[in-house]
């Protein structure tokens, strides 16, 4: 996934497909032939702009060697990098080494930056950057390297998957179901067990009138979760499919109501939803948002923030299902819930109020560092 390029010299692109393992640098031949130097450059680019202790770098790449030999190997690798990239490419204060700003253009850094933005274009660009697991063809037989890679790979994959899911959610919300379907399929090609991606596929298929395909996809998901995790779909997914099964197809959009049930118009003060006939029925809408999410996102690590939002979504969905609510949409750090959909009940409004209090109690125990 990294596209490393030396800024002061001619840039080499190769093909258009970014690779998780290629290092594109000029002069290219020295680093392509220098396995240790290329790997060291990859690590420094992925961790930039943080200074890295020399001892840590030596252990990372040569931990099984005697300390004297490991330090010597590190000095030689740093020397070769300076010769390939220029004398000012690497900064050092004696005990620590880091890349000078602007020397290396790294896809990891771009993925982190883009995935933190909210625009559809940024999320699509972040998703497009991810092609393969981080440094998939770099084989370093060192415990410290394996530990770092074992942590960093799933973290970057999670960022990319979140960008794909958020892009799909935005596309579905804006009425572009085909784009949402494509993004959600891309997500499950990376991680087939992302249930929120499967849920978006069901919604997108229903929104395009492919109700049978949506139900078939759900059945495949049930089988997958049982086979791989010995579990069942969560409450939000079951609620979605229950609504789909009880919704009659129409000539215009057989499952448009599943993607996003019709909302009241400005000239209709009551929360009425018009069905396929002339009947009007009441719909209670509840929006739940994580308080001060913007302030939290500024204080927390992106991975911690993602886990916090995921826990909030899950607890909210579990509570809503107990009060016969329907989770219509996950919107960033919020949840949009309908009561009285697809079937209206006499006490829907009361159930919504009870669910709201229950959600406040449930999320009050959420734990996150620095919250």
C-alpha positions in Angstrom: 0.0 0.0 0.0 3.0 2.3 0.2 4.1 4.4 -2.7 7.4 5.8 -1.6 8.8 8.5 -3.8 11.9 10.7 -3.4 10.8 14.3 -3.7 14.0 16.0 -5.0 14.3 13.7 -8.1 12.3 12.2 -10.9 9.3 10.2 -9.8 8.8 6.7 -10.9 5.2 5.4 -11.0 5.2 1.9 -12.4 1.7 0.8 -13.1 -1.4 2.5 -11.8 -2.1 -0.2 -9.2 -0.6 0.8 -5.9 1.2 -2.0 -4.2 1.4 -2.8 -0.6 5.0 -3.9 -1.0 6.7 -1.9 -3.8 9.1 1.0 -3.0 9.2 3.5 -5.8 12.3 5.6 -5.3 14.9 7.2 -7.5 17.6 6.1 -7.8 15.5 2.9 -7.8 18.1 0.1 -8.4 20.0 0.6 -5.1 17.0 0.3 -2.9 15.3 -2.4 -4.9 18.4 -4.5 -4.4 18.8 -3.4 -0.8 16.3 -5.4 1.1 17.2 -4.1 4.5 17.4 -0.5 3.3 14.1 -0.7 1.6 12.4 -2.3 4.6 13.9 0.4 6.9 12.7 3.1 4.6 9.2 1.5 4.7 9.1 1.5 8.5 10.4 5.1 8.8 7.8 6.3 6.2 5.0 4.5 8.0 5.9 5.9 11.4 6.8 9.4 10.2 7.1 12.1 11.5 7.9 10.3 14.8 11.6 9.9 15.7 12.6 6.3 16.1 15.3 5.1 18.5 18.3 3.4 16.9 18.0 0.6 19.4 14.4 -0.1 18.4 15.3 0.0 14.6 18.2 -2.5 15.2 16.0 -4.8 17.1 13.2 -4.5 14.6 15.3 -5.7 11.7 18.2 -7.6 13.2 17.0 -8.6 16.7 18.3 -12.1 16.4 21.9 -10.9 15.7 24.4 -9.9 18.3 23.9 -6.3 19.4 27.2 -5.1 17.9 26.3 -6.7 14.6 22.8 -5.3 14.6 24.0 -1.8 15.3 26.5 -2.1 12.5 23.8 -3.3 10.1 21.7 -0.4 11.0 24.5 2.1 10.4 25.2 0.6 7.0 21.5 0.6 6.0 21.2 4.3 7.0 24.3 5.2 5.0 22.8 3.5 1.9 19.5 5.3 2.4 21.3 8.7 2.6 23.2 7.9 -0.5 20.1 6.9 -2.4 17.8 9.7 -1.1 20.2 12.5 -0.4 22.2 13.6 2.6 19.3 15.6 4.1 16.6 12.9 3.7 17.3 11.4 7.2 17.3 13.4 10.4 19.1 12.3 13.5 20.0 13.6 17.0 22.3 10.8 17.8 20.0 8.3 19.5 17.0 8.7 17.2 16.4 8.7 13.4 13.4 10.0 11.4 12.6 11.1 7.8 12.8 14.7 6.9 9.4 16.3 6.1 8.4 16.1 2.4 11.1 13.6 1.3 8.8 10.6 1.1 5.2 10.5 -0.2 3.7 7.5 1.7 0.2 6.1 1.0 -0.1 5.1 4.7 0.1 8.7 5.7 -2.5 9.7 3.0 -4.8 6.9 4.1 -4.7 8.1 7.7 -5.4 11.7 6.7 -8.2 11.0 4.2 -10.0 8.5 6.4 -10.3 11.2 9.0 -12.2 13.5 6.7 -16.0 13.4 6.2 -16.4 14.2 2.5 -17.4 11.5 0.1 -14.5 12.2 -2.2 -12.0 11.9 0.6 -13.5 8.6 1.8 -13.5 7.2 -1.8 -9.9 8.2 -2.2 -9.0 6.6 1.1 -10.7 3.4 0.1 -9.0 3.4 -3.2 -5.5 3.6 -1.6 -6.0 0.2 0.1 -5.1 -2.6 -2.3 -3.2 -5.3 -0.3 -2.1 -5.9 3.3 0.7 -3.7 4.5 4.1 -4.8 3.1 2.7 -8.2 2.1 5.8 -9.4 0.3 8.4 -8.2 2.9 9.5 -11.2 4.9 11.6 -10.3 8.0 12.1 -13.2 10.3 12.3 -11.1 13.5 9.9 -11.2 16.4 9.8 -7.4 16.8 9.0 -6.9 13.1 6.2 -9.5 13.3 4.8 -7.9 16.4 4.7 -4.4 14.7 3.3 -5.7 11.5 0.7 -7.8 13.3 -0.6 -4.6 15.0 -0.2 -2.2 12.1 -1.8 -4.3 9.4 -5.2 -4.7 11.0 -5.2 -1.1 12.1 -4.7 0.2 8.5 -7.2 -2.4 7.2 -9.7 -1.1 9.7 -9.2 2.5 8.6 -9.7 1.5 5.0 -12.8 -0.6 5.8 -14.3 2.2 7.8 -13.7 4.6 4.9 -15.4 2.1 2.5 -18.4 1.7 4.9 -18.8 5.4 5.4 -18.6 6.1 1.7 -21.3 3.4 1.1 -23.5 5.0 3.8 -23.2 8.4 2.2 -23.9 7.1 -1.2 -27.0 5.2 -0.1 -28.3 8.2 1.8 -27.9 10.4 -1.3 -29.8 7.9 -3.4 -26.9 6.4 -5.2 -27.6 2.7 -4.3 -25.3 1.3 -7.0 -22.3 3.2 -5.7 -23.2 2.1 -2.2 -23.4 -1.5 -3.4 -20.0 -1.3 -5.1 -18.3 0.2 -2.0 -19.9 -2.4 0.4 -18.9 -5.2 -1.9 -15.3 -3.8 -1.9 -15.4 -3.9 2.0 -16.4 -7.5 2.2 -13.8 -8.5 -0.3 -11.3 -7.2 2.2 -13.0 -8.6 5.3 -15.9 -10.9 4.7 -17.0 -10.7 8.4 -17.8 -7.0 8.4 -21.5 -7.3 9.1 -22.2 -3.6 8.6 -21.0 -4.0 5.1 -23.3 -6.9 4.5 -26.2 -4.9 5.9 -25.4 -2.1 3.5 -25.5 -4.6 0.6 -29.0 -5.7 1.7 -30.2 -2.1 1.9 -28.7 -1.2 -1.5 -30.1 -4.3 -3.2 -33.6 -3.5 -1.7 -33.3 0.1 -2.8 -32.7 -0.9 -6.4 -35.7 -3.3 -6.4 -33.7 -6.5 -6.0 -35.6 -7.8 -3.0 -34.9 -11.5 -3.7 -31.2 -10.9 -4.0 -31.2 -8.9 -0.8 -32.9 -11.8 1.1 -30.5 -14.3 -0.5 -27.5 -12.2 0.6 -28.8 -12.3 4.1 -29.2 -16.0 4.1 -25.6 -16.3 2.8 -24.5 -14.0 5.7 -26.3 -16.2 8.2 -24.5 -19.3 6.9 -21.1 -17.4 6.9 -21.4 -16.2 10.5 -22.5 -19.6 11.7 -19.6 -21.3 9.9 -16.9 -18.9 10.8 -17.9 -17.5 14.2 -20.7 -19.8 15.5 -22.9 -16.8 15.9 -26.0 -15.1 14.4 -26.5 -11.6 12.7 -26.9 -8.8 15.2 -30.1 -7.1 16.1 -29.8 -4.3 13.5 -29.4 -6.8 10.7 -32.3 -8.9 11.8 -34.5 -5.9 12.2 -33.6 -4.7 8.7 -34.4 -8.1 7.1 -37.7 -8.5 9.1 -38.8 -5.2 7.6 -37.8 -6.3 4.2 -39.8 -9.5 4.4 -42.9 -7.6 5.5 -42.7 -4.9 2.8 -44.6 -5.5 -0.3 -42.8 -4.7 -3.6 -44.1 -1.7 -5.5 -43.9 -0.9 -9.2 -41.6 2.1 -8.6 -39.1 0.8 -6.2 -39.8 -2.6 -4.7 -37.7 -2.0 -1.6 -37.2 1.7 -1.4 -38.8 1.8 2.1 -36.1 -0.5 3.4 -33.3 1.7 2.3 -34.9 4.8 3.8 -38.6 4.8 4.7 -40.5 7.9 3.6 -40.3 10.9 5.9 -43.0 13.4 6.6 -43.2 16.4 4.3 -43.0 20.0 5.6 -46.8 20.5 5.0 -47.6 17.4 7.0 -47.0 18.3 10.7 -47.8 14.9 12.0 -45.2 12.1 11.6 -47.4 10.3 9.2 -46.1 7.9 6.5 -48.2 7.2 3.5 -48.3 3.6 2.5 -49.0 2.1 -0.9 -52.7 2.9 -0.4 -54.3 6.1 0.8 -53.9 5.0 4.5 -51.8 7.2 6.8 -50.1 5.8 9.8 -47.9 7.3 12.5 -44.1 7.0 12.5 -42.0 8.0 15.5 -38.4 9.0 14.6 -35.6 9.1 17.1 -32.1 10.3 16.4 -29.4 9.3 18.9 -26.0 10.9 18.7 -22.8 10.5 20.7 -22.4 13.7 22.7 -19.3 15.9 21.9 -18.1 13.4 19.3 -16.1 16.1 17.5 -14.2 17.0 20.7 -13.7 13.3 21.4 -12.3 12.6 18.0 -9.8 15.4 18.5 -8.6 13.9 21.8 -8.7 10.2 21.1 -6.6 8.0 18.8 -8.6 7.2 15.6 -8.6 3.6 16.4 -10.0 4.3 19.9 -12.6 6.6 18.5 -13.7 4.0 15.9 -14.1 1.4 18.7 -16.1 3.8 20.8 -18.5 4.6 17.9 -18.8 0.9 17.1 -19.7 0.1 20.7 -22.2 3.0 20.7 -23.8 1.7 17.6 -24.0 -1.9 18.9 -25.4 -1.0 22.3 -27.9 1.4 20.7 -29.1 -1.3 18.2 -29.4 -3.9 21.0 -31.5 -1.6 23.1 -33.7 -0.5 20.2 -34.5 -4.1 19.2 -35.9 -4.7 22.7 -38.4 -1.8 22.2 -39.5 -2.9 18.7 -37.5 -0.1 17.0 -36.0 -0.3 13.5 -32.5 1.0 13.0 -32.8 2.9 9.7 -29.3 4.3 9.4 -26.0 4.7 11.1 -24.8 8.3 10.5 -21.2 8.7 11.7 -21.5 8.9 15.5 -25.3 8.7 15.5 -28.1 6.3 14.9 -31.5 7.0 13.3 -34.3 4.8 14.6 -37.9 4.4 13.5 -40.8 3.2 15.8 -43.9 2.1 14.0 -42.1 0.8 11.0 -42.8 -1.4 9.1 -45.9 -2.0 11.2 -47.5 0.6 13.5 -48.4 -0.1 17.1 -50.4 1.8 19.6 -47.6 2.5 22.0 -44.8 3.3 19.5 -44.2 6.8 20.9 -44.0 5.5 24.4 -41.6 2.8 23.3 -39.4 5.4 21.6 -39.1 7.4 24.9 -38.4 4.3 26.9 -35.7 3.2 24.3 -34.1 6.7 24.5 -33.7 6.5 28.3 -32.5 2.9 28.0 -29.9 3.9 25.5 -28.6 6.7 27.8 -28.2 4.1 30.6 -26.5 1.6 28.3 -24.0 3.9 26.8 -23.2 5.5 30.1 -20.9 2.6 30.9 -18.9 2.9 27.7 -15.2 3.1 28.4 -12.6 4.9 26.2 -9.2 6.2 27.0 -9.1 9.9 27.8 -13.0 10.2 27.7 
